[in-house]
C-alpha cells in the first residue's frame, strides 16, 4: 500500500484580512500533516486562496479599486499568516493566477460536460454573496442567510447546471460504505440526511456580466464564468498538476493512502456532496475523509469578517507568541464543535500546561543532570523499580493514545494524552527526589548513585517522547526541547526503544522555553 497522504485546508475568500477562525483551520491541518510525517508517512499539505469569487469583486468595488489590486493585496495577508503560524504546507495555491489551476478547472468542466452532466437553463433564486450559494426559503432563518445573518438577494439569470441529482445513489453508497468518510458522526448524519432528502441540480456558472468579467471563462462560452465551486474545489487536484500528468497527482491523490480535507461546518455540503459528485462525473478518485471543525465564537457568535467581530490572529501572535496561540487553539478548542476563545484562557492554558508543566519538567531535569552528572545523561544502573515500569508504561500508553486520537482527528484529546505523560514525569521526579539521592551518593551510598542514574535516563526518555509528540502542535518549542536531549530524529520512537541512544549525550539547561505570559490589554 502507498505510504503517501494528501491533506488540505479549504481555500478562503480574500475579500478581507484573515481572522482567528482561519488560524484554527490552518493549525488543525498543519498538526495533522506534521503528525503523519512524524509517523514516517509521505505527506502533501496544501492551502491557498479562493480568488475568483464574487465576494472579492464586490469588496474591491466598495473600496473603489480594481479586483486584481484587492486580491493581490489581501492574499499577502493570508500568506503572511501561514508564515506566522509556522505552517509546514507544501504549496499555497492561488486560483486566479496559477496556470495549472485555470487549466485544470476548465478540464474538469469539459469532462463533466462530456458525460452529459452539464446543461443550461434560466434560473431564479435567493443568493447569498457571502456564502456564494443559493438558498431555498426553508433554509433561511427569519428570512436571512443562516451563516451571515443578512437577507439574500433575488437573482434571475441563465446559467449552466450540474446534474447533481444523478449522483444521489452513488453518493449514498460512498458515504454508507465508508469509502467517503465525514467526521464527526454528527456531520456525517447531516450529510446523509441531506442526500437522502433528494438532491437538486446546482448552478455552476455565472454570467460574465454579473461577475464583472472576473473569473475563469466557461469552455466554449465566454458569456459565462465558472462558478466558485467547480473552480474552487478543483484546486485540490489542480495543485498536484493532474491535468498535466504530473507525477505528484498520481502519488498524492490517485495512489494515496488517504486524501483528507479539513474544513469548517459551513462548507460541509460542498465538500462532502458537491465535490465528490463532480469527481464521480469526471471519473476521478474521491477524497477519503472530510474532517469538519466548528467555529471560534465570541459570546456564542461565529467570528466573521462580515459580522464585524473578527479577531486578528497576527495581533494575538504578536502579543503572546506563536506556540502559545497554536497550543490554545489545539488544546483548548474542540476539533468538532464551536468554542469561545479568550486571551485570558490562552494565558491560563499556556501557564498551566506548558510553563508549569512541560517547561518546568525540562528545566528541573536538565538542571539536575548538569549539577549531579556533569551535564551528561547517564546509563541506567541498579535495580529497576515498579515506578520505573509505570513510567515506561505511561510512555507506551501515551504514544498509543496520541496515535489513536490523531487518527480520529481529535487534537485536543491527543494533547490530553501528552499532558498525562508530562504529569507522570513530574510526579516521577518528586517521588524519586534526585536531590536526596545526590546527597546520599555524596556520602558514599552507591545504591543511591545508581538509582539516580536510572532516574535521569528515564526522565530523559520521557522528555524526548513528550517533545516528539508535541512537535505537531508547538513545533518551535518542541524543537528546542529535542535539542536539550540531543535528539535530531523527527520520527516517533517505538515504546520498546524509548531509552535507546540517550546515555552519553550532553544535556544542557536551556533558556526558559516557555517564559511567563500575562494578559496584554
RODO-2510 file (C-alpha; in nm, 4 decimals, decimal comma):
residues 521
     n   res          X          Y          Z
     1     x     0,0000     0,0000     0,0000
     2     x     0,1118     0,3547    -0,0721
     3     x     0,2657     0,5482     0,2149
     4     x     0,1533     0,8827     0,0746
     5     x    -0,1211     1,1098     0,2056
     6     x    -0,2842     1,4320     0,0925
     7     x    -0,4295     1,6847     0,3353
     8     x    -0,5695     2,0311     0,2712
     9     x    -0,7345     2,3277     0,4295
    10     x    -1,0123     2,4979     0,2402
    11     x    -0,9061     2,7993     0,0378
    12     x    -1,0597     3,1123     0,1957
    13     x    -1,2046     3,4073     0,0133
    14     x    -0,9669     3,7022     0,0192
    15     x    -1,2233     3,9823     0,0356
    16     x    -1,0741     4,0911     0,3706
    17     x    -0,7907     4,0095     0,6089
    18     x    -0,7838     3,6678     0,7776
    19     x    -0,9355     3,6223     1,1229
    20     x    -0,8723     3,3757     1,4044
    21     x    -1,1087     3,1200     1,2514
    22     x    -0,8709     3,0871     0,9574
    23     x    -0,5838     3,0335     1,2007
    24     x    -0,7736     2,7496     1,3679
    25     x    -0,8197     2,5603     1,0423
    26     x    -0,4603     2,6258     0,9405
    27     x    -0,3103     2,4860     1,2612
    28     x    -0,5524     2,1929     1,2683
    29     x    -0,4498     2,0775     0,9222
    30     x    -0,0858     2,1521     0,9995
    31     x    -0,0794     1,9436     1,3181
    32     x    -0,2357     1,6502     1,1313
    33     x     0,0171     1,6814     0,8477
    34     x     0,3079     1,7063     1,0915
    35     x     0,1888     1,4048     1,2881
    36     x     0,1656     1,1973     0,9695
    37     x     0,5239     1,2934     0,8900
    38     x     0,6233     1,2031     1,2466
    39     x     0,4883     0,8556     1,1688
    40     x     0,7117     0,8402     0,8622
    41     x     0,4363     0,8994     0,6078
    42     x     0,4905     1,0872     0,2806
    43     x     0,2585     1,3896     0,3050
    44     x     0,1483     1,6668     0,0718
    45     x    -0,0129     1,9534     0,2651
    46     x    -0,1994     2,2137     0,0603
    47     x    -0,3512     2,5501     0,1372
    48     x    -0,4214     2,8568    -0,0714
    49     x    -0,6677     3,1310    -0,1614
    50     x    -1,0035     3,1413    -0,3412
    51     x    -0,9643     3,4470    -0,5611
    52     x    -1,2347     3,4179    -0,8281
    53     x    -1,5439     3,4682    -0,6127
    54     x    -1,7986     3,7466    -0,6479
    55     x    -1,7277     3,8434    -0,2860
    56     x    -1,3840     3,9639    -0,3907
    57     x    -1,5281     4,1667    -0,6783
    58     x    -1,7831     4,3378    -0,4540
    59     x    -1,5208     4,4095    -0,1869
    60     x    -1,2970     4,5737    -0,4484
    61     x    -1,5867     4,7839    -0,5780
    62     x    -1,6658     4,9040    -0,2257
    63     x    -1,3050     5,0236    -0,1927
    64     x    -1,3005     5,1733    -0,5393
    65     x    -1,0024     4,9688    -0,6540
    66     x    -0,9545     4,7018    -0,9234
    67     x    -1,0300     4,3455    -0,8181
    68     x    -0,6774     4,2389    -0,9068
    69     x    -0,5324     4,5009    -0,6739
    70     x    -0,7544     4,3921    -0,3841
    71     x    -0,6854     4,0237    -0,4367
    72     x    -0,3084     4,0620    -0,4617
    73     x    -0,3026     4,2818    -0,1512
    74     x    -0,5195     4,0553     0,0629
    75     x    -0,3562     3,7299    -0,0457
    76     x    -0,0355     3,8636     0,1069
    77     x    -0,2098     3,8794     0,4473
    78     x    -0,3067     3,5133     0,4250
    79     x     0,0390     3,4078     0,3085
    80     x     0,1884     3,6051     0,5966
    81     x    -0,0420     3,4295     0,8428
    82     x     0,0752     3,0871     0,7228
    83     x     0,4314     3,2035     0,7861
    84     x     0,3465     3,3486     1,1276
    85     x     0,1801     3,0205     1,2281
    86     x     0,4828     2,8205     1,1068
    87     x     0,2727     2,6047     0,8766
    88     x     0,4508     2,3220     0,7008
    89     x     0,2464     2,3389     0,3803
    90     x     0,3998     2,2135     0,0584
    91     x     0,2133     2,4630    -0,1574
    92     x    -0,0018     2,7758    -0,1374
    93     x    -0,2214     2,7772    -0,4481
    94     x    -0,3670     3,0987    -0,5907
    95     x    -0,6696     3,0290    -0,8069
    96     x    -0,6626     3,3479    -1,0146
    97     x    -0,3005     3,3248    -1,1250
    98     x    -0,1890     2,9599    -1,1130
    99     x    -0,1973     2,8399    -1,4752
   100     x    -0,2354     2,4766    -1,3663
   101     x    -0,5451     2,5664    -1,1697
   102     x    -0,7049     2,7576    -1,4547
   103     x    -0,6304     2,4745    -1,6995
   104     x    -0,7372     2,2062    -1,4525
   105     x    -1,0704     2,3684    -1,3630
   106     x    -1,1503     2,4064    -1,7329
   107     x    -1,0583     2,0437    -1,7941
   108     x    -1,2835     1,9184    -1,5140
   109     x    -1,5692     2,1208    -1,6649
   110     x    -1,5064     1,9588    -2,0031
   111     x    -1,5032     1,6069    -1,8559
   112     x    -1,8291     1,6657    -1,6685
   113     x    -1,9878     1,8189    -1,9785
   114     x    -1,8715     1,5257    -2,1935
   115     x    -2,0599     1,2995    -1,9524
   116     x    -2,3783     1,4982    -2,0282
   117     x    -2,3853     1,6274    -1,6702
   118     x    -2,3910     1,9992    -1,7526
   119     x    -2,6847     2,1805    -1,9161
   120     x    -2,8048     2,5394    -1,9499
   121     x    -3,1282     2,6905    -1,8197
   122     x    -3,2802     3,0078    -1,6783
   123     x    -3,2958     3,0243    -1,3019
   124     x    -3,4339     3,2464    -1,0299
   125     x    -3,3312     3,2077    -0,6691
   126     x    -3,2248     3,3636    -0,3391
   127     x    -2,8490     3,4159    -0,3436
   128     x    -2,6081     3,4969    -0,0570
   129     x    -2,2909     3,6524    -0,1877
   130     x    -2,1150     3,5778     0,1428
   131     x    -2,1741     3,2048     0,1020
   132     x    -2,1602     3,2093    -0,2808
   133     x    -2,4702     2,9926    -0,2549
   134     x    -2,8373     2,9854    -0,3475
   135     x    -3,0794     2,9161    -0,0610
   136     x    -3,4344     2,7889    -0,0605
   137     x    -3,6790     2,9913     0,1560
   138     x    -3,6956     2,6987     0,4006
   139     x    -3,3195     2,7203     0,4632
   140     x    -3,3321     3,0851     0,5727
   141     x    -3,3590     3,1935     0,9365
   142     x    -3,6067     3,4782     0,9743
   143     x    -3,5573     3,5462     0,6061
   144     x    -3,1795     3,5743     0,6448
   145     x    -2,8772     3,3648     0,5483
   146     x    -2,8056     3,1325     0,8436
   147     x    -2,4307     3,1955     0,8097
   148     x    -2,4069     3,5705     0,7550
   149     x    -2,7400     3,6869     0,9030
   150     x    -2,8234     3,9071     0,6044
   151     x    -3,1162     3,8777     0,3591
   152     x    -3,0144     3,7075     0,0339
   153     x    -3,0741     3,8858    -0,2948
   154     x    -3,3144     3,7603    -0,5608
   155     x    -3,1137     3,6681    -0,8703
   156     x    -3,2538     3,5702    -1,2104
   157     x    -3,0271     3,4718    -1,4978
   158     x    -2,9384     3,1956    -1,7410
   159     x    -2,6665     2,9646    -1,6076
   160     x    -2,5174     2,6214    -1,6581
   161     x    -2,6259     2,3499    -1,4154
   162     x    -2,4599     2,0327    -1,2898
   163     x    -2,6781     1,7199    -1,2739
   164     x    -2,6153     1,6602    -0,9051
   165     x    -2,9432     1,4683    -0,8811
   166     x    -2,7945     1,1932    -1,0983
   167     x    -2,5404     1,1067    -0,8254
   168     x    -2,7656     1,0667    -0,5227
   169     x    -2,7456     0,6867    -0,5046
   170     x    -2,3725     0,6724    -0,5750
   171     x    -2,3047     0,9336    -0,3069
   172     x    -2,5088     0,7419    -0,0511
   173     x    -2,3191     0,4240    -0,1341
   174     x    -1,9831     0,6001    -0,0927
   175     x    -2,0912     0,7537     0,2387
   176     x    -2,2531     0,4453     0,3901
   177     x    -1,9733     0,2119     0,2814
   178     x    -1,7129     0,4323     0,4494
   179     x    -1,5365     0,4955     0,1202
   180     x    -1,6124     0,8648     0,1782
   181     x    -1,5922     0,9432     0,5486
   182     x    -1,7283     1,2539     0,7183
   183     x    -1,6006     1,3286     1,0690
   184     x    -1,7522     1,3786     1,3250
   185     x    -2,0524     1,1443     1,3196
   186     x    -2,2971     1,4328     1,3666
   187     x    -2,1787     1,5909     1,0398
   188     x    -2,1926     1,2539     0,8656
   189     x    -2,5542     1,2172     0,9736
   190     x    -2,6334     1,5663     0,8427
   191     x    -2,4763     1,4869     0,5047
   192     x    -2,6558     1,1536     0,4691
   193     x    -2,9856     1,3156     0,5644
   194     x    -2,9299     1,5921     0,3085
   195     x    -2,8557     1,3440     0,0307
   196     x    -3,1438     1,1147     0,1246
   197     x    -3,3860     1,4092     0,1204
   198     x    -3,3328     1,4357    -0,2555
   199     x    -3,0646     1,6240    -0,4458
   200     x    -3,1403     1,9126    -0,6784
   201     x    -2,9194     2,0108    -0,9699
   202     x    -2,6960     2,3079    -0,8888
   203     x    -2,5870     2,6164    -1,0775
   204     x    -2,2196     2,6012    -1,1763
   205     x    -2,1717     2,9221    -1,3737
   206     x    -2,2404     3,2937    -1,3504
   207     x    -2,2895     3,5465    -1,6273
   208     x    -1,9685     3,7244    -1,7138
   209     x    -2,1628     4,0484    -1,6794
   210     x    -2,2665     3,9818    -1,3172
   211     x    -1,9133     3,8582    -1,2383
   212     x    -1,7797     4,1869    -1,3835
   213     x    -1,5546     3,9828    -1,6114
   214     x    -1,3725     3,8269    -1,3147
   215     x    -1,3194     3,4509    -1,3137
   216     x    -1,2355     3,1548    -1,5351
   217     x    -1,4401     3,1524    -1,8585
   218     x    -1,6675     2,8563    -1,9259
   219     x    -1,5042     2,6489    -2,2018
   220     x    -1,6722     2,7431    -2,5297
   221     x    -1,8924     3,0164    -2,3792
   222     x    -1,7186     3,3429    -2,2860
   223     x    -2,0539     3,4911    -2,1763
   224     x    -2,0278     3,2784    -1,8584
   225     x    -1,7596     3,2208    -1,5958
   226     x    -1,7168     2,9023    -1,3938
   227     x    -1,8951     2,9446    -1,0640
   228     x    -1,6923     2,9192    -0,7479
   229     x    -1,7462     2,5505    -0,6665
   230     x    -1,6178     2,3828    -0,9841
   231     x    -1,3498     2,6497    -0,9812
   232     x    -1,2536     2,6494    -0,6130
   233     x    -1,2949     2,2800    -0,5290
   234     x    -1,0799     2,1610    -0,8156
   235     x    -0,7812     2,3415    -0,6612
   236     x    -0,7136     2,0257    -0,4597
   237     x    -0,6183     1,8247    -0,7666
   238     x    -0,5041     2,1176    -0,9800
   239     x    -0,2284     2,1949    -0,7308
   240     x    -0,0961     1,8457    -0,7953
   241     x    -0,0908     1,9096    -1,1694
   242     x    -0,3421     1,6389    -1,2548
   243     x    -0,4348     1,7801    -1,5983
   244     x    -0,0644     1,7948    -1,6921
   245     x     0,0010     1,4339    -1,5962
   246     x     0,2244     1,5429    -1,3058
   247     x     0,3638     1,2525    -1,1012
   248     x     0,2539     1,4298    -0,7846
   249     x    -0,1114     1,3765    -0,8752
   250     x    -0,0619     1,0024    -0,9014
   251     x     0,1481     0,9937    -0,5858
   252     x    -0,0614     1,2147    -0,3573
   253     x    -0,4127     1,1696    -0,4958
   254     x    -0,4673     0,8742    -0,7265
   255     x    -0,2484     0,6262    -0,5339
   256     x    -0,2564     0,7976    -0,1928
   257     x    -0,3456     0,6031     0,1197
   258     x    -0,5616     0,8965     0,2327
   259     x    -0,6992     1,2163     0,0796
   260     x    -0,8276     1,4450     0,3543
   261     x    -0,9960     1,7848     0,3525
   262     x    -1,0061     1,9896     0,6747
   263     x    -1,2941     2,2374     0,6607
   264     x    -1,5445     2,4429     0,8552
   265     x    -1,9011     2,3249     0,9025
   266     x    -2,0371     2,5992     0,6764
   267     x    -1,8896     2,4335     0,3662
   268     x    -1,9608     2,0703     0,4552
   269     x    -2,2195     2,0263     0,1820
   270     x    -1,9853     2,1499    -0,0875
   271     x    -1,7009     1,9170     0,0138
   272     x    -1,8983     1,6079     0,1138
   273     x    -2,1674     1,6209    -0,1576
   274     x    -2,0954     1,8541    -0,4498
   275     x    -1,7224     1,7842    -0,4786
   276     x    -1,7444     1,4020    -0,4678
   277     x    -2,0301     1,4095    -0,7193
   278     x    -1,8227     1,6247    -0,9553
   279     x    -1,5313     1,3842    -0,9200
   280     x    -1,7639     1,0934    -0,9956
   281     x    -1,8859     1,2750    -1,3081
   282     x    -1,5257     1,3335    -1,4157
   283     x    -1,4301     0,9739    -1,3261
   284     x    -1,1641     1,0821    -1,0761
   285     x    -1,0881     0,9384    -0,7279
   286     x    -1,2848     1,0737    -0,4325
   287     x    -1,1410     1,2166    -0,1120
   288     x    -1,1294     0,9566     0,1636
   289     x    -1,2171     1,1877     0,4557
   290     x    -1,3618     1,5268     0,5272
   291     x    -1,2830     1,6469     0,8797
   292     x    -1,5330     1,9154     0,9767
   293     x    -1,4483     2,1619     1,2524
   294     x    -1,6704     2,4078     1,4356
   295     x    -1,6340     2,7823     1,4601
   296     x    -1,4438     3,0006     1,7007
   297     x    -1,7037     3,2158     1,8692
   298     x    -1,7217     3,5368     2,0666
   299     x    -2,0118     3,5363     2,3094
   300     x    -2,1501     3,2391     2,1205
   301     x    -2,1416     3,4099     1,7790
   302     x    -1,9184     3,2954     1,4939
   303     x    -1,6124     3,5109     1,4261
   304     x    -1,6661     3,6561     1,0822
   305     x    -1,5380     3,9366     0,8633
   306     x    -1,8935     4,0141     0,7525
   307     x    -2,0275     4,0161     1,1098
   308     x    -1,7585     4,2613     1,2176
   309     x    -1,6331     4,0626     1,5188
   310     x    -1,3182     3,9148     1,3665
   311     x    -1,0065     3,8740     1,5814
   312     x    -0,6740     3,9466     1,4094
   313     x    -0,4603     3,6337     1,4609
   314     x    -0,1347     3,8135     1,3807
   315     x    -0,2039     4,0638     1,6590
   316     x    -0,2630     3,7768     1,9032
   317     x     0,0605     3,6084     1,7907
   318     x     0,2489     3,9356     1,8353
   319     x     0,1204     3,9561     2,1924
   320     x     0,1757     3,6002     2,3091
   321     x     0,3990     3,4156     2,0631
   322     x     0,3297     3,1507     1,8045
   323     x     0,3323     2,8405     2,0218
   324     x     0,1061     2,9944     2,2856
   325     x    -0,1503     3,0649     2,0138
   326     x    -0,1138     2,7257     1,8451
   327     x    -0,1438     2,5481     2,1793
   328     x    -0,4533     2,7432     2,2840
   329     x    -0,6289     2,6655     1,9569
   330     x    -0,5394     2,2963     1,9598
   331     x    -0,5562     2,2150     2,3317
   332     x    -0,8472     2,4312     2,4416
   333     x    -1,0901     2,4187     2,1497
   334     x    -1,2875     2,1164     2,0366
   335     x    -1,1838     1,9868     1,6961
   336     x    -1,5501     1,9458     1,6002
   337     x    -1,7723     2,1826     1,7980
   338     x    -1,7899     2,5604     1,8341
   339     x    -1,5776     2,7091     2,1111
   340     x    -1,5260     3,0523     2,2614
   341     x    -1,1756     3,1979     2,2506
   342     x    -1,0343     3,4366     2,5092
   343     x    -0,6866     3,5693     2,5730
   344     x    -0,7316     3,5006     2,9446
   345     x    -0,7914     3,1341     2,8687
   346     x    -0,4911     3,1270     2,6331
   347     x    -0,2603     3,2539     2,9076
   348     x    -0,4087     3,0131     3,1619
   349     x    -0,3589     2,7050     2,9433
   350     x    -0,0100     2,8166     2,8426
   351     x     0,0913     2,8753     3,2045
   352     x    -0,0571     2,5562     3,3476
   353     x     0,0313     2,3112     3,0728
   354     x     0,3426     2,4488     2,9061
   355     x     0,5275     2,6761     3,1501
   356     x     0,4446     2,4934     3,4745
   357     x     0,4143     2,1510     3,3130
   358     x     0,6486     2,0672     3,0267
   359     x     0,8799     2,3661     3,0691
   360     x     0,9225     2,3037     3,4399
   361     x     0,9974     1,9351     3,3773
   362     x     1,2682     2,0099     3,1222
   363     x     1,4236     2,2819     3,3372
   364     x     1,4319     2,0661     3,6520
   365     x     1,5785     1,7602     3,4837
   366     x     1,8382     1,9499     3,2764
   367     x     1,9457     2,1439     3,5841
   368     x     1,9903     1,8299     3,7964
   369     x     2,1727     1,6377     3,5227
   370     x     2,4046     1,9364     3,4931
   371     x     2,4610     1,9570     3,8673
   372     x     2,4857     1,5884     3,9554
   373     x     2,6086     1,4240     3,6330
   374     x     2,8194     1,6958     3,4716
   375     x     2,5549     1,7559     3,2046
   376     x     2,5690     1,4027     3,0605
   377     x     2,2736     1,1632     3,0516
   378     x     2,3890     0,8514     3,2393
   379     x     2,3401     0,4811     3,1720
   380     x     2,0789     0,3106     3,3868
   381     x     2,2272     0,1038     3,6684
   382     x     2,0959    -0,0774     3,9718
   383     x     1,7642    -0,2494     4,0234
   384     x     1,4657    -0,1411     3,8167
   385     x     1,1743    -0,0425     4,0384
   386     x     0,7992    -0,0627     3,9944
   387     x     0,7732     0,3125     3,9431
   388     x     1,0188     0,2813     3,6519
   389     x     0,7871     0,0278     3,4923
   390     x     0,4929     0,2583     3,5491
   391     x     0,6689     0,5451     3,3709
   392     x     0,7664     0,3140     3,0848
   393     x     0,4036     0,2032     3,0588
   394     x     0,2888     0,5648     3,0619
   395     x     0,5221     0,6385     2,7693
   396     x     0,3759     0,3457     2,5744
   397     x     0,0192     0,4394     2,6649
   398     x     0,0781     0,7996     2,5613
   399     x     0,2110     0,7022     2,2189
   400     x    -0,0845     0,4685     2,1677
   401     x    -0,3320     0,7274     2,2926
   402     x    -0,1960     1,0142     2,0845
   403     x    -0,1875     0,7982     1,7715
   404     x    -0,5461     0,6812     1,8211
   405     x    -0,6669     1,0344     1,8899
   406     x    -0,4983     1,1775     1,5810
   407     x    -0,6435     0,9001     1,3694
   408     x    -0,9818     1,0242     1,4948
   409     x    -0,8757     1,3834     1,4107
   410     x    -0,9009     1,4806     1,7779
   411     x    -0,6052     1,7085     1,8505
   412     x    -0,7419     1,8146     2,1899
   413     x    -0,7634     1,4568     2,3143
   414     x    -0,4144     1,3874     2,1778
   415     x    -0,2734     1,6770     2,3800
   416     x    -0,4513     1,5475     2,6895
   417     x    -0,2573     1,2222     2,6472
   418     x     0,0725     1,4126     2,6231
   419     x    -0,0300     1,6033     2,9346
   420     x    -0,0698     1,2700     3,1168
   421     x     0,2909     1,1824     3,0353
   422     x     0,4185     1,5232     3,1478
   423     x     0,2316     1,4986     3,4773
   424     x     0,3538     1,1414     3,5316
   425     x     0,7111     1,2532     3,4639
   426     x     0,6916     1,5423     3,7088
   427     x     0,5455     1,3056     3,9702
   428     x     0,8313     1,0639     3,8986
   429     x     1,0782     1,3451     3,9753
   430     x     0,9057     1,4209     4,3048
   431     x     0,8758     1,0542     4,4038
   432     x     1,2454     0,9859     4,3426
   433     x     1,3749     1,3193     4,4738
   434     x     1,7119     1,3157     4,2933
   435     x     1,8370     1,5913     4,5257
   436     x     1,8079     1,3492     4,8175
   437     x     1,9713     1,0705     4,6143
   438     x     2,2568     1,3080     4,5304
   439     x     2,3096     1,3903     4,8941
   440     x     2,3170     1,0212     4,9846
   441     x     2,5512     0,9437     4,6958
   442     x     2,7839     1,2169     4,8088
   443     x     2,8028     1,0378     5,1427
   444     x     2,9148     0,7186     4,9698
   445     x     2,5790     0,5457     4,9071
   446     x     2,6458     0,3612     4,5794
   447     x     2,2874     0,2365     4,5537
   448     x     2,1614     0,5954     4,5664
   449     x     2,4085     0,6936     4,2945
   450     x     2,2941     0,4034     4,0739
   451     x     1,9313     0,4924     4,1370
   452     x     1,9949     0,8497     4,0325
   453     x     2,1433     0,7269     3,7025
   454     x     1,8298     0,5286     3,6245
   455     x     1,6011     0,8165     3,7184
   456     x     1,7833     1,0630     3,4943
   457     x     1,7866     0,8254     3,1968
   458     x     1,4152     0,7527     3,2357
   459     x     1,3346     1,1209     3,2623
   460     x     1,5424     1,1994     2,9530
   461     x     1,3487     0,9292     2,7678
   462     x     1,0146     1,0705     2,8815
   463     x     1,1169     1,4217     2,7811
   464     x     1,2259     1,3004     2,4381
   465     x     0,8948     1,1241     2,3784
   466     x     0,6888     1,4161     2,5083
   467     x     0,8721     1,6656     2,2882
   468     x     0,8458     1,4412     1,9806
   469     x     0,4726     1,4108     2,0401
   470     x     0,4482     1,7880     2,0856
   471     x     0,6219     1,8602     1,7541
   472     x     0,2984     1,8706     1,5527
   473     x     0,1400     2,1140     1,7962
   474     x     0,4121     2,3536     1,9180
   475     x     0,6946     2,2927     1,6702
   476     x     0,9284     2,5757     1,7730
   477     x     0,9266     2,4890     2,1432
   478     x     0,9400     2,1147     2,0819
   479     x     1,2472     2,1626     1,8616
   480     x     1,4204     2,3469     2,1459
   481     x     1,3444     2,0648     2,3890
   482     x     1,4677     1,7995     2,1488
   483     x     1,7982     1,9864     2,1317
   484     x     1,8192     1,9717     2,5118
   485     x     1,8311     1,5899     2,4906
   486     x     2,0457     1,5931     2,1755
   487     x     1,7723     1,4474     1,9550
   488     x     1,7884     1,5132     1,5811
   489     x     1,5405     1,2427     1,4805
   490     x     1,1910     1,3623     1,3897
   491     x     1,0200     1,0243     1,3871
   492     x     0,8189     0,8599     1,6612
   493     x     1,0318     0,6317     1,8758
   494     x     0,8781     0,2901     1,9379
   495     x     0,7895     0,2290     2,3048
   496     x     1,0368    -0,0578     2,3217
   497     x     1,3160     0,1806     2,2127
   498     x     1,2207     0,4819     2,4227
   499     x     1,5556     0,4863     2,6097
   500     x     1,7796     0,3893     2,3172
   501     x     2,0692     0,6170     2,2260
   502     x     2,0264     0,8654     2,5106
   503     x     2,3019     0,7598     2,7505
   504     x     2,6210     0,9575     2,6982
   505     x     2,4523     1,2549     2,5343
   506     x     2,5112     1,6046     2,6648
   507     x     2,2105     1,7661     2,8310
   508     x     2,2402     2,1397     2,8816
   509     x     1,9949     2,3535     3,0703
   510     x     1,8215     2,5789     2,8176
   511     x     1,6956     2,9323     2,8478
   512     x     1,3326     2,9329     2,9629
   513     x     1,1419     2,7616     2,6820
   514     x     0,8053     2,8908     2,7973
   515     x     0,8644     3,2351     2,9513
   516     x     0,5956     3,3857     3,1704
   517     x     0,2959     3,5404     2,9958
   518     x     0,0432     3,7923     3,1192
   519     x    -0,2766     3,9012     2,9536
   520     x    -0,1988     4,2047     2,7360
   521     x    -0,4785     4,4606     2,7365
***
